[in-house]
């Protein structure tokens, strides 16, 4: 006498595999999708130079910016690498009305590229010989709930500075929320 076929003996295991395998694939893709969404620019607040943008009760105002090439007198003084350009942006930060949740601020310069925005991070001090004078801050954190001027420094390829926008985010991978134009 023969028993049930192989398919019959293993039908519950096969049914479980038919449910578990697609579920595992979906779960692994969902994690990547949520990670990718943190980099998608939501409806940003666009702020013209001199105007003020607000994020979580903290106001940001681009008060000054300047850029200069490596072969300018200022670029030579800063010992910049050939083919680069420095961008200095002074942002007035007023955290006196900040919400309970304090955050650090990140700044990036973004320029349109063939496959989306090309991003340069703030804090390129290691690439040039410069230290901000007092009372300018070289970092941004809102926990002190004070007003201060933040100097964001970028080193970008020469000729790119005119096509960039300054984007402000809360630290920790939050989406960019303020676009400061110049």
Buried (B, 14 or more C-beta within 10 A) or exposed (E): EEEEEEEEEEEEEEEEEEEEEEEEEEEEEEEEEEEEEEEEEEEBBEBEBEEEBBBBBBBBBBEBBEBBBBEBEBBEEBEBEEEBBBBBBBBBBBBEEBEEEBBEBBBBBBBEEEEEBBBBEBBBEEBBEBEBEEEEBBBBBBEEBEEBBBBBBBBBEBEBBEEBBBBBBBEEEBBBBBBBEB
